[in-house]
Structures are given as structure tokens and as C-alpha cells.
Amino acid sequence: MALKVFSFLILVGIVASSKPAIVQQDLWEQIVTMRGSANVLVSFPQDTGILSKVVNSLSPKVERSTKISAIKSALEASASQSQERVTSFLEKTGVISYSSLWISNQIYIRDLKADLLYELLQFEEITKISLERMHNTFNPVGAAGPLSSTQNREVKAEWGIYKIEAEAANQLLRNVSGGTLPEIRVGILGTGAHATHEAIRDSFLGPYGWYDPHGVYDPPVDVVGVGTHEIGVIAGSNGVGVFPSAKWMACRACADFFCGDYAILRCAEVFTCPLYPNDTLPDCSKAPHVVHGDVWTGPGDDWFDRSLEIWEAAGIIPVWPLGGGGPACSSARYPSESAKVIAVSGTTPEDVWYERSSAGPSMTSGRMKPEMVAPATNILSAYNLDDTTLIPLSATSCASAHVAGVVAILKAYDPNLSFTQILIALARGAQREGLGLSVDDLVCGGIPVTTFPNNIFGFGRLNALGSLNYIIKHF
């Protein structure tokens, strides 16, 4: 026993003298230098070939839910194997609160202190120990327009719905489908949902439609209001939603305007294969077809790349706001700057670029961004004040919500459409004439706004009818 204690003290002395390479600097300072504690992510090697192995082993005609189940099972098995010794150690401590993440092959440890950090360093399979970061959610601007209500309101399309010809697209979809539509699910990764609001309550998925990684709220709640507003734009009734026939589901990654690594990654897992709020009864057949994301960090990051790869394999289309960093070129945020995300900036009712919008190209890759622009200003939708009030907001997240709704329409025509097919249809159906700038002579990435695609308007302004017509004719 004395030898064991002596050896541990030697280890502590060696470790304390210099920071090990696998430990992030700010974590080291918080736990060791300042003798505090922290929530951390412990990372393990990624099996980069596992997704292709699973997908290639399945028939191209396999059911989507079967494919997702196979992906999830393989990733869970891989994570369990690589994390086994560390999870066994954590179980033996009896005092550590931790959660395993199969989507990123990480272990999330709450309130880690220096003594246990030192002991974790003995496990050579650990590739990195990092401080949990807090990411932002997009903060819209309250618009000057008046509040409205679902009660005694003349049902007419809001300006954004009218501008993108969503009503005509919905009618065309009903005509070509014979009136029977498949259930298309749209996931909201953000601040949650005020599910009892009249504009969105009938389109709530119900079971499998809500998850809170913080373990606090069930039934659904949105203490910020942003998620509720986005759901209304995507699937709301009373003329505020692009595709009222969609079913929405929400994961509360953000307890307020900030969102932690663990909650975001847990939401990514739950959207890949949904389960009940009490972590039981997983059912991959309930996976969303589209996810509207509302969390971001600065350019050049990579923390969500693996989740995007898995979503792509699972047939989930991610739609994100490009950000509110305008008017400036190369102000795209992450993960919006990823090639695996449909990123969106905004326009006004006059088809003028919303100058708070971020613009491309990506600062890190030079990739053209955004893919699209869509209505972003004075967008009336549901909110968390009560069950009837509609409020106008302005934000690129309002624009991306319009695009998510149109992607849902296209998926309702054919649920098997791929990311590439969806993007082509959005591009081919986009409106390019009449788009204007409020910032004189702004040119980003050397591409003038009269050339499409460009780093301000992307392929053009969203048009639901044009994109659906393209899908019908070509796919």
C-alpha cells in the first residue's frame, strides 16, 4: 500500500511539473493550477472506416431505419470497446458522474478534479482531455412590427411564405401525391419548444418528439423562445409555417443562449436514433429527415464533423444559419461553413440582402458559402410568451428555418432524396433576378453578386415551388 501511494505521489509530482500533451491548456490551468474542477470531454481514437463498412455491407434497398440501426450498433460497439477500461475505472471510483457518447467516441465527465485527472493519464487509449466548451445560439433581433395572435386572426400567408411560393408548393405536392403524404420529421437542435402554442401544437411529433440532455424538462419547454419561433416558421399553422404537414421534434441543446458540448452531441445522438425523454425505447425509424441547427462557434472548428458524417449516412439533411456576422466577407460560422451543411443567409421583403447576415467564403477552407438566401426580417411566428402570441423577429435563423421547411416539402415528395439531390433542387429552383445589396459594392471572394453562385446570395433566393418542380421533373 505504501509503495502504491509513493508511486502515485511520484506520478503527481511528474505531472504537476509540466502539462501532458493530451490535456488542453485551459483545462490544466483550471484544474491543476487553480485547483478547481471542470466538466470535461475525454476523447478516444475514431474508427474512420466504420461508417463505410456498415453502409457497404447493406443492400442499397434496405429500409432507412434498418440502416440507421446498423450504424448506431456499430458505433456503440466501437465506442464501448475503446472506452471499456476507462469506464470500468470510473465505475470503481463511485463518485464520478459521467456519460458515454458513441457519436463522437468520447466520455463526458462532470466535475473532474486534479486527482482523478492524474489517474486518467495512465490510459494510453485516451487521445485528448479537454474542457467542455459553451457555444452560442443565434440571437435574433426583435423587429419593429406589431405582435399578433392566433386567435381571431385572418389566416393568410406571412410575407416570407408568400415570397418563396410555399403555398403553391404545398398545393402542388398534394396534387401529385394524391393527397396522402408520408410523415416527414424536422428536428430542432436549439433552445427547445413551447409545445402548447396553438401555431405548433398540432404538428408536434409526440412520443420521440422531445429530449432534454439537461434532464430538467419534460414536457417540452423553451425558456428563450428562439426554438419555438423557428418551429413556427418551419411547420406552423395560421399562415406562418412553410410546411404545416411536417412533424417537428426538438432537442434542448441550449438551456439559454449558450449550449455545451455534451448537450449538443447528445442531441446529435438522439436525432440519429430517437428515444423517450427518460432514455428508454430507442426507435431509429423516428429519426428526422431534416435537422435545423441553431448552435455555432467560430470558423475553423471541427467538433461537429463526425456527427455530420453520421447524419449524412443516416439520410439526415442539416440546415443552419450562416451567422449574423455581417456585413463582412468570410464571416461564416461553424458548422455552417461545412460542406455537409446547407447554410443560409437572409433577405428583406424587397429581396435585398439582410446586412446582418454573414457572408462567405469560409475563412478556413475558402469554400463558397452560403448555399441560399431566404426571408429573414420581420418574420412573424410563435413564441414562448403564451399559447397564442405571434411575434416578429429578424435573424438568419429565420431564413434557415424557411429553407428547412422547403427541404421537408421536397422530402415529402421523395423521402429518399440525398443531400446532393436536395441541394441541386434548391439551387435550380432559386430566384436570381432582382436581388439587391444594401451595402454598396460588396464583393466577397472575388465573385460579384451578378455571378451565381456567389458568397453573398449563394445560388439565389429560396423558391419552394421552383425547387419542387425541379424535383418532380428530374428525380
C-alpha positions as CSV (number, residue, x, y, z in Angstrom):
1,M,0.0,0.0,0.0
2,A,2.8,2.4,0.9
3,L,4.5,1.6,-2.4
4,K,1.3,2.4,-4.3
5,V,0.9,5.7,-2.5
6,F,4.5,6.5,-3.1
7,S,4.2,5.7,-6.8
8,F,1.1,7.9,-7.1
9,L,2.8,10.8,-5.4
10,I,5.7,10.4,-7.9
11,L,3.2,10.5,-10.8
12,V,1.6,13.6,-9.3
13,G,4.9,15.3,-9.0
14,I,5.9,14.5,-12.5
15,V,2.5,15.5,-14.0
16,A,2.3,18.7,-12.0
17,S,5.6,19.9,-13.2
18,S,4.5,20.1,-16.9
19,K,1.3,19.7,-18.8
20,P,0.8,16.4,-20.6
21,A,0.2,16.8,-24.4
22,I,-3.2,15.2,-24.3
23,V,-4.5,17.7,-21.7
24,Q,-5.9,21.0,-23.0
25,Q,-4.1,24.1,-21.6
26,D,-7.2,25.9,-20.2
27,L,-8.4,22.7,-18.6
28,W,-4.9,22.2,-17.0
29,E,-5.0,25.7,-15.6
30,Q,-8.5,25.4,-14.2
31,I,-8.0,22.0,-12.5
32,V,-4.3,21.9,-11.6
33,T,-3.0,25.4,-11.4
34,M,-6.2,26.9,-9.8
35,R,-7.1,23.6,-8.0
36,G,-10.7,23.7,-9.2
37,S,-12.9,21.3,-11.0
38,A,-14.4,21.2,-14.5
39,N,-16.7,19.3,-16.9
40,V,-14.5,17.6,-19.5
41,L,-14.6,15.5,-22.6
42,V,-12.3,12.5,-22.8
43,S,-11.6,11.6,-26.4
44,F,-10.7,8.2,-27.9
45,P,-9.4,7.2,-31.4
46,Q,-12.0,7.4,-34.2
47,D,-12.5,4.3,-36.4
48,T,-12.7,6.4,-39.6
49,G,-13.7,3.4,-41.8
50,I,-16.6,2.1,-39.7
51,L,-19.3,4.1,-41.5
52,S,-18.3,3.0,-45.0
53,K,-18.0,-0.6,-43.8
54,V,-21.5,-0.6,-42.4
55,V,-23.1,1.2,-45.4
56,N,-21.3,-1.0,-47.9
57,S,-22.4,-4.2,-46.1
58,L,-26.1,-3.3,-46.6
59,S,-28.3,-3.6,-49.6
60,P,-29.0,-0.2,-51.4
61,K,-32.7,-1.0,-50.9
62,V,-32.5,-1.6,-47.2
63,E,-35.0,0.4,-45.1
64,R,-33.7,3.6,-43.7
65,S,-34.4,2.6,-40.1
66,T,-32.5,-0.7,-40.6
67,K,-29.6,1.2,-42.0
68,I,-29.6,3.7,-39.1
69,S,-29.9,0.9,-36.5
70,A,-26.9,-0.8,-38.1
71,I,-24.8,2.4,-38.0
72,K,-25.8,3.0,-34.4
73,S,-25.0,-0.5,-33.3
74,A,-21.6,-0.5,-34.9
75,L,-20.7,2.9,-33.4
76,E,-21.9,1.8,-30.0
77,A,-19.8,-1.4,-30.1
78,S,-16.7,0.5,-31.3
79,A,-17.1,3.2,-28.6
80,S,-17.7,0.5,-25.9
81,Q,-14.6,-1.4,-26.8
82,S,-12.3,1.7,-26.9
83,Q,-13.7,3.2,-23.7
84,E,-14.0,-0.1,-21.7
85,R,-11.0,0.3,-19.4
86,V,-11.7,3.9,-18.6
87,T,-15.5,3.4,-18.0
88,S,-14.5,0.4,-15.7
89,F,-12.2,2.7,-13.8
90,L,-14.8,5.4,-13.5
91,E,-17.3,2.9,-12.2
92,K,-14.9,1.8,-9.5
93,T,-14.3,5.4,-8.3
94,G,-18.0,5.5,-7.3
95,V,-18.0,9.3,-7.2
96,I,-17.8,10.4,-10.8
97,S,-20.8,11.4,-12.9
98,Y,-20.1,10.5,-16.5
99,S,-21.8,9.7,-19.8
100,S,-20.5,7.9,-22.8
101,L,-21.1,9.4,-26.3
102,W,-21.0,6.9,-29.1
103,I,-21.5,9.5,-31.8
104,S,-18.1,11.1,-31.1
105,N,-16.4,8.3,-29.1
106,Q,-16.0,10.4,-26.1
107,I,-16.7,10.3,-22.4
108,Y,-18.2,13.3,-20.7
109,I,-17.2,13.7,-17.1
110,R,-18.8,16.1,-14.7
111,D,-16.9,18.0,-12.0
112,L,-13.5,16.4,-12.7
113,K,-10.7,17.3,-10.1
114,A,-7.0,17.0,-10.3
115,D,-6.5,13.7,-8.5
116,L,-8.7,11.9,-11.0
117,L,-7.2,13.8,-13.9
118,Y,-3.8,12.4,-12.9
119,E,-5.1,8.9,-12.8
120,L,-6.7,9.2,-16.2
121,L,-3.3,9.9,-17.7
122,Q,-2.3,6.2,-17.2
123,F,-4.7,5.2,-20.0
124,E,-2.8,5.3,-23.3
125,E,-6.0,4.9,-25.3
126,I,-7.1,8.4,-24.4
127,T,-6.1,10.9,-27.2
128,K,-7.3,14.1,-25.6
129,I,-8.8,15.5,-22.4
130,S,-10.5,18.9,-23.0
131,L,-12.6,21.4,-21.1
132,E,-16.3,21.4,-22.1
133,R,-16.9,24.5,-24.2
134,M,-20.0,26.6,-24.3
135,H,-21.2,27.5,-27.8
136,N,-23.6,30.2,-28.9
137,T,-27.1,30.0,-30.2
138,F,-28.2,32.6,-32.8
139,N,-29.7,35.7,-31.1
140,P,-32.4,37.3,-33.3
141,V,-33.3,40.9,-33.3
142,G,-36.8,41.9,-32.2
143,A,-38.4,43.5,-35.1
144,A,-40.5,46.7,-35.1
145,G,-43.6,45.1,-36.4
146,P,-46.7,44.6,-34.1
147,L,-47.4,41.4,-32.2
148,S,-50.2,39.2,-33.4
149,S,-52.2,36.3,-32.1
150,T,-53.5,33.0,-33.5
151,Q,-56.9,34.0,-32.0
152,N,-59.4,35.8,-34.3
153,R,-56.6,36.2,-36.9
154,E,-57.3,36.3,-40.6
155,V,-55.4,33.2,-41.9
156,K,-53.1,34.5,-44.6
157,A,-49.6,33.7,-45.6
158,E,-46.9,35.8,-44.0
159,W,-44.6,37.7,-46.4
160,G,-41.9,35.1,-46.3
161,I,-44.2,32.2,-47.0
162,Y,-45.7,34.2,-49.9
163,K,-42.3,35.3,-51.3
164,I,-41.0,31.7,-51.6
165,E,-44.3,30.4,-53.0
166,A,-44.7,27.9,-50.3
167,E,-48.5,27.7,-50.5
168,A,-48.3,26.9,-54.2
169,A,-45.6,24.2,-53.5
170,N,-47.8,22.7,-50.8
171,Q,-50.8,22.6,-53.3
172,L,-48.6,21.0,-56.0
173,L,-47.3,18.4,-53.5
174,R,-50.9,17.5,-52.6
175,N,-51.9,17.2,-56.2
176,V,-49.0,14.9,-57.3
177,S,-49.3,12.8,-54.1
178,G,-53.0,12.2,-54.4
179,G,-53.5,13.9,-51.0
180,T,-51.6,11.2,-49.0
181,L,-48.2,12.4,-47.7
182,P,-45.5,10.4,-45.8
183,E,-44.7,11.6,-42.2
184,I,-41.8,14.0,-42.6
185,R,-40.0,14.9,-39.4
186,V,-38.0,18.0,-38.8
187,G,-35.6,18.1,-35.8
188,I,-34.9,21.4,-34.0
189,L,-31.5,21.5,-32.3
190,G,-31.5,24.6,-30.1
191,T,-33.4,26.2,-27.2
192,G,-36.3,23.8,-27.1
193,A,-40.0,24.4,-27.8
194,H,-43.1,25.9,-26.2
195,A,-45.1,22.9,-27.4
196,T,-48.6,24.1,-26.3
197,H,-48.5,27.1,-28.6
198,E,-51.5,27.0,-30.9
199,A,-49.5,27.5,-34.1
200,I,-47.3,24.4,-33.5
201,R,-49.0,22.1,-31.1
202,D,-50.8,20.0,-33.8
203,S,-47.6,19.4,-35.7
204,F,-45.7,18.1,-32.6
205,L,-44.5,14.5,-33.2
206,G,-45.5,13.5,-29.6
207,P,-43.6,10.4,-28.4
208,Y,-40.0,10.6,-29.5
209,G,-40.5,14.3,-30.3
210,W,-38.7,15.7,-27.2
211,Y,-35.4,15.3,-25.5
212,D,-33.6,17.4,-22.9
213,P,-30.0,16.4,-22.2
214,H,-30.0,18.5,-19.1
215,G,-32.6,16.2,-17.7
216,V,-34.7,19.0,-16.4
217,Y,-37.8,19.5,-18.5
218,D,-40.5,17.1,-19.7
219,P,-42.9,18.1,-21.3
220,P,-41.2,20.4,-23.8
221,V,-40.2,23.9,-22.8
222,D,-38.3,26.8,-24.4
223,V,-37.1,29.4,-21.8
224,V,-35.5,31.5,-24.6
225,G,-38.2,31.4,-27.3
226,V,-36.0,31.1,-30.4
227,G,-36.6,27.4,-31.0
228,T,-40.4,27.9,-30.8
229,H,-40.1,30.7,-33.4
230,E,-38.1,28.5,-35.7
231,I,-40.6,25.7,-35.4
232,G,-43.4,28.0,-36.3
233,V,-41.6,29.2,-39.5
234,I,-40.9,25.6,-40.5
235,A,-44.2,23.8,-39.6
236,G,-46.6,26.3,-38.0
237,S,-50.3,26.8,-38.8
238,N,-52.2,30.1,-39.3
239,G,-50.1,31.1,-42.3
240,V,-46.8,31.3,-40.5
241,G,-45.3,28.0,-41.5
242,V,-43.7,26.8,-44.7
243,F,-44.9,23.2,-44.4
244,P,-47.6,22.7,-41.8
245,S,-47.9,19.0,-42.7
246,A,-44.4,18.3,-41.2
247,K,-44.0,16.9,-37.7
248,W,-41.5,18.6,-35.5
249,M,-39.2,17.2,-32.8
250,A,-36.9,19.2,-30.6
251,C,-33.8,18.6,-28.5
252,R,-32.9,21.2,-26.0
253,A,-29.2,21.6,-26.6
254,C,-29.2,25.1,-25.2
255,A,-30.5,25.9,-21.7
256,D,-30.3,29.6,-22.6
257,F,-28.3,31.4,-25.2
258,F,-25.3,29.1,-24.6
259,C,-25.0,25.4,-25.4
260,G,-22.5,23.0,-24.0
261,D,-20.5,20.3,-26.0
262,Y,-22.2,17.4,-24.2
263,A,-25.8,18.6,-24.8
264,I,-25.2,19.3,-28.5
265,L,-23.5,15.9,-29.1
266,R,-26.2,14.1,-27.1
267,C,-28.8,15.8,-29.2
268,A,-26.9,14.6,-32.3
269,E,-27.1,11.1,-31.0
270,V,-30.8,11.3,-30.1
271,F,-31.7,12.7,-33.6
272,T,-29.8,9.9,-35.2
273,C,-31.9,7.3,-33.3
274,P,-34.6,8.9,-31.2
275,L,-35.7,7.6,-27.8
276,Y,-38.0,8.6,-25.0
277,P,-37.1,11.5,-22.7
278,N,-36.2,9.0,-19.9
279,D,-33.6,7.4,-22.2
280,T,-35.6,4.3,-23.0
281,L,-37.1,2.6,-26.0
282,P,-34.8,3.8,-28.9
283,D,-36.6,3.7,-32.3
284,C,-34.4,4.6,-35.3
285,S,-37.5,4.7,-37.5
286,K,-38.3,8.1,-35.8
287,A,-35.1,9.8,-37.0
288,P,-35.8,13.2,-38.5
289,H,-35.4,13.8,-42.2
290,V,-34.2,17.3,-41.7
291,V,-32.4,19.0,-38.7
292,H,-32.5,22.7,-38.3
293,G,-29.5,23.7,-36.1
294,D,-29.1,26.8,-34.1
295,V,-25.7,26.5,-32.4
296,W,-22.4,27.8,-33.6
297,T,-18.8,28.6,-32.8
298,G,-16.0,30.4,-34.7
299,P,-14.7,29.3,-38.1
300,G,-12.1,26.5,-38.4
301,D,-13.5,24.2,-35.7
302,D,-14.2,20.5,-36.1
303,W,-16.1,19.4,-33.0
304,F,-19.3,18.5,-35.0
305,D,-17.7,17.0,-38.1
306,R,-18.2,13.4,-37.0
307,S,-21.9,14.0,-36.2
308,L,-22.4,15.5,-39.7
309,E,-20.7,12.4,-41.3
310,I,-23.1,10.1,-39.4
311,W,-26.1,12.2,-40.3
312,E,-25.2,12.1,-43.9
313,A,-25.0,8.3,-43.8
314,A,-28.4,8.3,-42.0
315,G,-30.0,10.4,-44.6
316,I,-30.5,13.5,-42.3
317,I,-30.2,16.9,-44.0
318,P,-28.6,19.6,-41.8
319,V,-29.8,23.2,-42.4
320,W,-28.0,26.0,-40.5
321,P,-27.9,29.8,-40.4
322,L,-24.6,31.1,-41.8
323,G,-24.5,33.5,-39.0
324,G,-25.0,37.1,-38.0
325,G,-21.6,38.4,-38.7
326,G,-22.4,40.8,-41.5
327,P,-21.9,43.0,-43.3
328,A,-18.4,41.3,-43.7
329,C,-16.9,38.8,-46.0
330,S,-15.6,35.5,-44.6
331,S,-17.8,35.7,-41.6
332,A,-19.3,32.3,-41.9
333,R,-19.6,30.4,-38.6
334,Y,-19.0,26.7,-37.8
335,P,-20.6,24.2,-38.5
336,S,-22.4,26.3,-41.2
337,E,-19.1,26.5,-43.2
338,S,-19.0,22.7,-43.6
339,A,-19.6,21.2,-47.0
340,K,-22.1,18.8,-45.3
341,V,-24.4,21.7,-44.2
342,I,-26.9,23.8,-46.2
343,A,-26.0,27.2,-44.9
344,V,-28.4,30.2,-45.3
345,S,-28.2,34.0,-45.1
346,G,-31.1,36.4,-45.2
347,T,-33.1,38.8,-47.4
348,T,-35.7,41.5,-46.8
349,P,-39.2,41.7,-48.4
350,E,-37.7,43.7,-51.2
351,D,-35.2,40.9,-51.9
352,V,-32.3,43.0,-50.5
353,W,-29.6,41.2,-48.7
354,Y,-30.1,41.4,-44.9
355,E,-26.9,43.2,-43.9
356,R,-26.6,41.4,-40.5
357,S,-26.1,38.2,-42.5
358,S,-22.7,36.5,-42.5
359,A,-21.1,36.1,-45.9
360,G,-18.5,33.7,-47.4
361,P,-16.2,32.4,-48.4
362,S,-15.2,30.2,-45.5
363,M,-12.2,31.7,-43.7
364,T,-10.5,28.3,-43.3
365,S,-11.3,26.4,-46.4
366,G,-12.2,29.1,-49.0
367,R,-15.5,27.2,-49.6
368,M,-18.3,29.2,-51.2
369,K,-21.0,30.0,-48.6
370,P,-23.9,30.4,-48.2
371,E,-25.8,27.9,-50.3
372,M,-29.0,30.0,-50.3
373,V,-30.7,33.2,-49.0
374,A,-34.2,33.3,-47.7
375,P,-36.6,35.7,-45.9
376,A,-35.1,36.9,-42.6
377,T,-36.6,40.2,-41.5
378,N,-39.8,40.9,-39.6
379,I,-40.7,37.2,-39.6
380,L,-43.9,36.6,-37.6
381,S,-44.1,33.3,-35.8
382,A,-44.9,31.5,-32.5
383,Y,-43.0,32.4,-29.3
384,N,-42.8,31.3,-25.7
385,L,-44.8,34.2,-24.1
386,D,-48.1,32.2,-24.1
387,D,-50.1,29.8,-26.2
388,T,-51.3,32.3,-28.8
389,T,-49.0,35.3,-29.3
390,L,-47.1,35.6,-32.5
391,I,-44.1,38.0,-32.6
392,P,-41.8,39.3,-35.5
393,L,-38.1,38.6,-35.3
394,S,-35.2,39.2,-37.7
395,A,-32.3,36.8,-38.0
396,T,-30.5,34.4,-40.3
397,S,-32.1,31.6,-38.3
398,C,-35.4,32.8,-39.6
399,A,-34.0,32.5,-43.1
400,S,-32.7,29.0,-42.5
401,A,-36.0,27.9,-41.0
402,H,-37.7,28.8,-44.3
403,V,-35.1,26.5,-46.1
404,A,-35.6,23.7,-43.6
405,G,-39.4,23.8,-44.3
406,V,-38.8,23.6,-48.1
407,V,-36.4,20.7,-47.6
408,A,-39.2,19.0,-45.7
409,I,-41.5,19.6,-48.7
410,L,-39.0,18.0,-51.1
411,K,-38.6,15.1,-48.7
412,A,-42.4,14.6,-48.6
413,Y,-42.3,14.1,-52.4
414,D,-39.5,11.6,-52.0
415,P,-38.1,10.8,-48.5
416,N,-35.1,9.1,-50.1
417,L,-33.7,12.2,-51.7
418,S,-30.0,12.7,-50.9
419,F,-28.2,15.8,-49.6
420,T,-26.8,16.3,-53.1
421,Q,-30.2,16.0,-54.8
422,I,-31.8,18.4,-52.3
423,L,-29.0,20.9,-52.8
424,I,-29.3,20.7,-56.6
425,A,-33.1,21.2,-56.5
426,L,-32.7,24.2,-54.1
427,A,-30.1,25.7,-56.5
428,R,-32.1,25.1,-59.7
429,G,-35.3,26.4,-58.2
430,A,-33.8,29.6,-56.7
431,Q,-34.8,33.1,-57.7
432,R,-31.8,35.1,-59.0
433,E,-33.3,38.1,-60.7
434,G,-34.0,41.3,-58.7
435,L,-31.7,40.5,-55.7
436,G,-30.0,43.6,-54.3
437,L,-27.4,44.8,-51.8
438,S,-27.8,47.3,-49.0
439,V,-24.0,47.6,-48.8
440,D,-22.6,49.3,-51.9
441,D,-20.1,47.4,-54.0
442,L,-19.7,44.5,-51.6
443,V,-17.7,41.7,-53.3
444,C,-16.7,38.6,-51.3
445,G,-14.1,36.1,-52.5
446,G,-13.7,37.9,-55.8
447,I,-17.1,36.9,-57.1
448,P,-19.5,39.7,-58.0
449,V,-23.1,39.3,-56.9
450,T,-24.2,39.2,-60.5
451,T,-22.4,35.8,-60.9
452,F,-24.1,32.8,-59.3
453,P,-23.3,31.1,-57.1
454,N,-21.5,33.8,-55.0
455,N,-20.5,34.3,-51.4
456,I,-23.4,36.6,-50.6
457,F,-26.5,35.1,-52.2
458,G,-25.2,31.6,-52.8
459,F,-27.3,30.0,-55.6
460,G,-30.0,32.6,-55.1
461,R,-33.2,33.3,-53.0
462,L,-35.2,30.3,-52.0
463,N,-38.2,29.3,-54.1
464,A,-40.2,26.3,-52.9
465,L,-42.3,25.9,-56.0
466,G,-39.3,26.1,-58.3
467,S,-37.4,23.5,-56.3
468,L,-40.3,21.1,-56.1
469,N,-41.0,21.4,-59.8
470,Y,-37.3,20.6,-60.5
471,I,-37.5,17.5,-58.2
472,I,-40.7,16.3,-60.0
473,K,-39.1,16.7,-63.4
474,H,-35.7,15.3,-62.7
475,F,-35.9,12.9,-59.8
